[in-house]
């Protein structure tokens, strides 16, 4: 469908004509697909219009117009990935790029209040000036710092800086019915320090296992918990991206990549690292991901992947320790050495010294290499993003998909790319997160095989009682898992119906209210 003149004029009256477009050229630009979606379909369906509100009041007015005209809407912050794609016609995009302000940094109570288009790199830089830092989504420093915009909200510093569901404090929410709800201490006191109460909390309704990916309204402001930063207010860099490195990194930072001959060694190592609480950041990189964080072009990345693969003895993790003082750093370093010795770990010497080490530490903390991990000359990244649970559950889960990936490699559909399944330690080992990565070239046969691979992983999750993965996008996924998990879909649909009676919040990646 195409917007009527009445609809277009009404939308333009809210945001101004310069912040609204239904030009086919613009609609095509916003309809680009990435990853598996790019293989499975072309640029359609397009949005009917791109609308760029500047404040909560404009978002509310636009949502109310969608209810009036029977249009669907889908909000997007930075738009990393295909989660903000429409599932069919009759949908407008609320592109929130004009809502890009850091509204408050409260140093005493350790939180920051942001709008949706504030990115992690922007917030992190401002926090560092104040001796603070935040968890940065593992998808990269270019993703939204709003804790309701990140999918599962897991990143490199989640060992010490928590995960999305923990870091969400008070927030402002425009429901699909066009009501503005201010949750937690914001609704009762006008302050941002608490996401719950007084009274019942709605954080589970808004977020749940993962965020609803545009299917339950628009989150216009939120407070995010921040943490202590043991580094300097800023770091002087030399070179230009991606050829940049710190001129001098503080001496109390250390990066190591540890690998073990068998899965049992990694399990023991991650458990000991968590118990000791020495890590500022932990990420379950494999050889290819390590190379992507060091290399500055595709050829170098391929060479380094091969070089690192020869030195990595098995499953591994990358970690950063950071001392608050010389004594604190020395203590953490000695504990790390003891863990290495007692668990039989091997370190990757190629990244442990000189400029490579310093550059890796800074890129790790700033989370700058995710786009290079995802898009490269030999194909795009995809795979299976598993849930958040104990190490043993996650490890057992990914072993099934490791075998399934080997079958795809044998069929010539994905590359034998040294991307072993990885496990990331969260909250000092209290939780872990795992993924199996695939690299492919765009092809319909590969897309079909990847879909079958995901379906097989879902069956493994149910049969092995491994919990819910993070890729629950849309009715088919929810309907598959619902009967095995206390029929949660019954209540999730009731929530959808209660807050979105007219079904205007586009729900391709969430759930519909259909019985």
C-alpha positions in Angstrom: 0.0 0.0 0.0 1.0 3.6 -0.4 0.3 6.4 2.1 -2.7 8.5 1.3 -2.3 12.3 1.1 -4.2 12.6 4.3 -1.9 10.2 6.1 1.2 11.8 4.7 0.1 15.3 5.7 -0.8 14.1 9.2 2.6 12.6 9.7 4.4 15.7 8.3 2.4 17.9 10.7 4.1 16.1 13.6 7.7 16.0 12.5 8.0 18.5 9.6 8.2 17.6 6.0 12.0 17.5 6.1 11.9 14.6 8.5 9.6 12.4 6.5 10.0 10.6 3.2 8.1 8.1 1.1 10.6 8.5 -1.8 11.3 5.1 -3.3 15.0 5.8 -3.3 14.9 6.4 0.5 12.6 3.4 1.1 15.0 1.1 -0.8 17.9 2.4 1.3 16.1 1.5 4.5 15.1 -1.9 3.1 18.6 -3.3 2.9 19.1 -6.8 4.4 22.1 -8.3 6.0 23.2 -11.8 6.8 20.8 -14.7 6.2 18.0 -12.3 5.3 20.0 -11.0 2.3 20.2 -14.5 0.9 16.6 -15.4 1.4 14.9 -12.3 -0.2 15.4 -9.1 -2.1 14.9 -5.6 -0.7 11.1 -6.0 -0.3 8.9 -5.4 1.7 9.7 -1.7 2.0 8.4 0.6 4.6 5.6 2.9 3.5 7.5 5.9 4.9 10.5 6.8 7.0 9.6 9.2 9.9 12.2 10.8 12.2 10.7 12.0 15.4 12.8 14.2 17.7 11.2 13.7 21.1 8.8 11.6 23.2 5.8 13.8 22.3 6.4 13.4 18.6 6.7 9.6 19.0 3.5 9.5 21.0 1.7 11.6 18.3 2.9 9.3 15.5 1.9 6.2 17.4 -1.6 7.6 17.9 -1.8 8.4 14.2 -0.9 4.8 13.4 -3.8 3.7 15.6 -6.1 6.2 13.9 -5.2 5.2 10.3 -4.6 1.5 10.8 -0.9 1.7 10.0 1.8 -0.4 11.6 5.0 1.1 12.9 8.4 -0.2 13.8 10.9 1.8 15.8 14.6 1.6 15.1 17.6 3.1 16.9 20.9 2.3 15.2 19.4 -0.5 13.1 22.3 -3.0 13.4 21.0 -6.2 11.9 17.6 -7.0 10.3 15.5 -6.9 13.5 13.8 -3.7 12.4 12.6 -5.0 9.0 8.9 -5.0 8.3 7.2 -8.3 7.7 4.7 -6.9 5.2 3.1 -3.8 3.7 1.4 -1.0 5.6 4.3 -0.2 8.0 6.1 3.0 8.7 9.6 3.2 10.3 10.1 5.4 13.3 13.8 6.1 12.8 15.0 7.5 16.1 18.3 9.0 15.0 17.3 12.5 16.0 16.9 11.3 19.6 20.6 11.2 20.3 21.2 13.0 23.6 22.9 11.8 26.8 20.5 13.4 29.2 22.3 12.8 32.5 25.4 11.2 33.9 24.9 10.7 37.6 28.3 10.0 39.1 27.2 9.6 42.6 24.5 7.0 42.0 26.3 5.5 39.0 23.8 5.7 36.2 23.4 7.4 32.8 20.2 8.5 31.1 20.2 8.2 27.3 17.9 8.5 24.3 17.8 5.7 21.7 20.4 7.0 19.2 23.2 7.5 21.8 25.7 4.8 20.8 27.9 2.9 23.2 31.1 4.5 22.0 29.7 7.9 22.6 28.4 7.1 26.1 31.6 5.2 27.1 33.9 8.0 26.1 31.9 10.5 28.3 31.8 8.1 31.2 35.6 7.5 31.1 36.2 11.2 31.6 34.4 10.7 35.0 36.0 7.4 36.0 33.1 5.3 34.9 32.3 2.9 32.2 29.4 0.8 30.8 28.8 -2.5 29.3 29.1 -2.2 25.5 27.0 -4.5 23.4 29.1 -7.2 21.7 27.7 -6.2 18.3 29.9 -3.1 18.6 30.4 0.4 20.0 28.2 1.6 17.1 25.1 0.1 18.7 22.5 1.9 20.8 23.4 2.4 24.5 19.7 2.3 25.4 19.4 -1.0 27.4 16.1 -1.8 25.7 17.5 -1.5 22.2 20.3 -4.1 22.5 19.0 -7.6 21.9 20.3 -9.7 24.8 22.7 -6.9 25.9 25.8 -9.0 26.2 29.3 -7.7 25.5 33.0 -7.9 26.1 32.8 -6.2 29.6 29.8 -8.2 30.8 32.2 -10.0 33.1 32.4 -6.9 35.3 29.7 -4.6 33.8 26.6 -6.8 33.8 24.2 -7.6 31.0 21.2 -5.8 29.5 18.4 -7.1 31.8 20.5 -6.2 34.9 21.5 -2.8 33.7 18.1 -1.4 32.9 16.9 1.1 35.5 14.0 3.5 35.1 12.7 4.2 31.6 10.1 6.0 29.6 7.9 3.9 27.3 5.4 4.9 24.6 3.0 1.9 24.4 1.5 0.8 21.1 -1.8 2.4 22.3 0.0 5.8 22.4 0.2 6.1 26.2 3.4 7.3 27.9 4.4 5.1 30.8 7.2 6.1 33.1 8.5 3.1 35.1 10.3 2.6 38.4 11.5 5.6 40.3 10.8 7.9 37.3 7.1 7.4 37.6 6.9 7.9 41.3 9.7 10.4 42.1 10.8 11.8 38.7 14.3 10.2 39.3 16.1 7.5 37.3 17.9 5.4 39.9 15.6 2.4 40.1 13.7 0.3 37.5 11.3 -1.3 40.0 8.6 0.2 42.3 7.2 1.4 44.3 4.6 -1.1 43.3 4.7 -4.0 40.7 7.5 -3.9 38.2 6.9 -3.9 34.4 10.5 -4.6 33.4 9.7 -8.2 32.7 6.7 -7.2 30.5 8.8 -4.8 28.5 11.9 -7.0 28.2 11.6 -10.6 29.2 14.3 -13.0 28.0 15.2 -10.6 25.2 13.8 -7.2 24.1 10.6 -7.4 21.9 12.5 -5.9 18.9 10.0 -3.2 18.1 6.9 -5.3 18.8 5.7 -3.6 22.0 6.0 0.1 21.4 8.9 2.6 21.6 11.4 3.2 24.4 12.3 6.8 24.3 14.5 7.3 27.3 16.1 4.9 29.8 18.7 4.9 32.6 21.5 2.4 32.4 23.6 1.3 35.3 27.3 2.2 35.0 30.4 0.9 36.6 33.9 1.9 37.8 36.5 2.5 35.1 40.1 1.7 36.3 41.7 3.5 33.3 42.6 7.0 32.3 40.0 9.7 31.3 41.2 9.4 27.7 43.8 7.5 25.7 45.9 9.3 23.0 45.7 7.4 19.8 48.0 7.4 16.7 46.9 6.5 13.2 43.4 6.5 11.8 40.8 3.8 12.0 41.3 0.9 11.5 45.1 1.6 11.5 45.1 3.1 15.0 46.7 2.2 18.3 47.2 3.8 21.7 50.4 5.9 21.9 50.9 4.5 25.4 48.5 2.2 27.2 48.6 2.4 31.0 50.8 -0.3 32.6 48.1 -1.8 34.6 46.2 -3.3 31.7 46.9 -6.8 30.4 45.4 -8.9 27.6 45.7 -12.7 27.3 44.2 -15.3 25.0 44.1 -18.6 26.7 43.2 -22.0 25.1 43.0 -25.5 26.4 43.4 -28.9 24.7 39.9 -30.0 25.7 36.5 -28.4 26.7 37.1 -29.5 30.3 40.1 -27.2 30.5 38.1 -24.2 29.3 35.4 -25.0 31.8 37.9 -25.1 34.7 39.6 -22.0 33.5 36.4 -19.9 33.1 35.2 -21.1 36.5 38.5 -20.2 38.2 38.5 -16.8 36.5 35.0 -16.1 37.7 35.7 -17.2 41.2 38.8 -15.0 41.5 36.9 -11.9 40.0 40.1 -10.7 38.4 38.7 -10.0 34.9 37.6 -6.6 33.6 36.5 -8.3 30.4 36.1 -11.8 29.0 35.1 -12.8 25.4 35.0 -16.3 24.0 36.9 -15.4 20.8 38.2 -18.1 18.5 41.1 -17.8 16.0 39.1 -16.0 13.4 37.6 -13.5 15.8 41.1 -12.8 17.3 42.4 -12.1 13.8 39.5 -9.8 13.0 40.4 -7.7 16.0 44.0 -7.3 14.9 43.9 -7.2 11.1 43.2 -4.0 9.2 42.3 -5.6 5.9 40.8 -8.9 4.6 44.1 -10.3 3.4 45.8 -9.7 6.7 42.9 -11.3 8.6 43.0 -14.5 6.5 46.8 -14.7 7.1 46.5 -14.1 10.9 43.6 -16.6 11.2 45.8 -19.3 9.8 48.8 -18.2 12.0 46.7 -18.1 15.2 45.0 -21.4 14.4 48.4 -23.1 14.5 49.1 -21.6 18.0 45.7 -22.1 19.6 45.5 -25.6 21.1 41.7 -25.9 21.5 38.7 -24.0 22.9 39.7 -20.6 24.3 38.8 -17.2 25.7 40.2 -13.7 25.4 40.4 -11.7 28.7 41.6 -8.3 29.9 42.6 -7.5 33.5 42.9 -4.0 34.7 44.3 -2.9 38.1 43.1 -0.1 40.2 46.7 0.3 41.5 50.0 -1.2 40.9 49.5 -3.6 43.8 46.0 -4.5 42.6 47.3 -5.2 39.1 50.2 -7.3 40.4 47.8 -9.4 42.5 45.5 -10.0 39.5 48.4 -10.9 37.3 49.8 -13.4 39.7 46.3 -15.0 40.2 46.0 -15.3 36.4 49.4 -17.0 36.2 48.3 -19.5 38.8 45.1 -20.3 36.9 47.1 -20.7 33.7 49.4 -23.1 35.4 46.8 -25.1 37.3 44.4 -25.6 34.3 47.1 -26.3 31.7 46.2 -23.3 29.5 48.3 -22.1 26.6 48.5 -18.4 25.7 48.6 -16.9 22.3 52.0 -15.1 22.3 51.4 -13.3 19.1 49.0 -10.8 20.8 50.7 -10.4 24.2 53.4 -7.8 23.5 54.0 -4.4 22.0 51.8 -2.4 19.8 49.6 -5.4 18.9 48.8 -6.0 22.5 48.0 -2.4 23.3 45.9 -1.9 20.2 44.0 -5.1 20.9 43.3 -4.0 24.5 41.8 -0.7 23.3 39.8 -2.2 20.4 38.5 -4.9 22.9 37.3 -2.2 25.3 35.9 0.1 22.7 34.4 -3.0 20.8 35.4 -1.8 17.4 35.9 -5.0 15.4 32.4 -6.6 15.5 31.7 -5.4 11.9 34.9 -7.0 10.7 34.0 -10.2 12.5 30.6 -10.1 10.7 31.4 -9.0 7.1 34.5 -10.1 5.3 35.6 -11.1 1.8 35.0 -14.8 2.4 31.3 -14.4 3.4 29.0 -13.1 6.0 28.5 -14.2 9.6 25.6 -16.2 10.8 24.9 -19.1 13.1 23.2 -20.0 16.3 23.0 -17.6 19.2 22.3 -19.7 22.3 20.9 -18.6 25.6 22.3 -17.4 28.9 22.8 -20.1 31.5 25.5 -22.1 33.4 28.7 -23.1 31.7 27.8 -26.8 31.6 24.4 -26.2 30.0 25.8 -23.9 27.3 28.8 -26.3 26.6 26.5 -29.3 26.2 24.2 -27.3 24.0 26.9 -26.1 21.5 28.4 -29.6 21.1 25.4 -30.7 19.2 25.6 -27.7 16.8 29.3 -28.2 16.4 28.5 -31.5 14.8 25.7 -30.0 12.7 28.1 -27.3 11.4 30.6 -30.0 10.4 27.9 -31.6 8.2 27.3 -28.2 6.5 31.1 -27.9 5.9 31.2 -31.4 4.5 28.4 -30.5 2.1 30.4 -27.4 1.0 27.8 -24.9 2.1 29.8 -23.1 4.8 33.5 -22.5 5.2 35.9 -24.6 7.3 36.9 -21.3 8.9 38.4 -22.2 12.3 35.4 -20.5 14.1 35.0 -23.0 16.8 31.9 -22.6 19.1 32.6 -20.0 21.7 31.5 -19.4 25.2 31.6 -16.0 26.9 31.7 -15.6 30.7 29.2 -13.1 32.2 29.1 -11.5 35.6 32.3 -13.1 36.8 31.3 -16.6 35.7 27.8 -16.6 37.2 26.4 -16.9 33.7 27.7 -17.8 30.3 26.6 -17.2 26.7 27.5 -19.3 23.7 27.4 -19.1 19.9 28.3 -21.3 16.9 29.4 -19.2 13.9 29.0 -19.9 10.2 30.5 -18.2 7.2 28.8 -18.4 3.9 28.4 -16.7 0.5 24.9 -15.5 -0.4 23.0 -18.3 -2.1 19.4 -19.7 -1.7 20.6 -23.2 -1.1 22.8 -22.0 1.8 20.0 -19.9 3.2 17.8 -23.0 3.3 20.5 -25.1 4.9 21.1 -22.4 7.5 17.4 -22.4 8.4 17.4 -26.2 8.7 20.5 -25.9 10.9 18.7 -23.5 13.3 15.6 -25.7 13.4 17.8 -28.7 14.4 19.4 -26.6 17.1 16.0 -25.7 18.4 15.1 -29.4 18.6 18.4 -30.1 20.5 17.5 -27.3 23.0 14.1 -29.0 23.7 15.3 -32.6 23.8 18.4 -31.8 25.9 16.5 -29.4 28.2 19.0 -26.6 27.4 16.6 -23.7 27.9 15.5 -21.0 25.4 18.0 -19.5 22.9 18.1 -15.8 22.2 16.8 -16.0 18.6 13.1 -16.3 19.5 11.9 -14.0 16.6 8.3 -14.3 15.6 5.4 -16.6 16.0 6.9 -19.9 14.6 9.8 -19.8 17.1 7.6 -19.0 20.0 5.0 -21.6 19.1 7.7 -24.2 18.9 9.1 -23.6 22.3 5.9 -22.6 24.1 4.5 -26.1 24.8 7.9 -27.2 26.2 8.2 -24.2 28.5 5.0 -23.9 30.6 3.1 -22.4 27.6 4.6 -19.0 28.2 3.3 -17.9 24.8 -0.3 -17.8 26.2 0.7 -15.1 28.6 3.0 -13.3 26.2 0.1 -13.0 23.7 -2.1 -11.7 26.5 0.5 -9.0 27.2 0.7 -8.1 23.5 -3.1 -7.8 23.2 -3.4 -5.7 26.4 -0.8 -3.2 25.4 -1.4 -3.3 21.6 -5.2 -3.8 21.1 -5.1 -2.6 17.5 -2.0 -4.6 16.6 -0.1 -1.5 15.3 3.4 -2.4 16.7 4.8 -4.5 13.9 5.6 -7.9 15.4 7.6 -9.9 12.8 10.4 -10.4 15.3 8.2 -10.5 18.5 4.8 -12.2 18.8 1.3 -11.5 17.6 -1.8 -11.5 19.7 -3.3 -14.3 17.6 -4.8 -17.1 19.6 
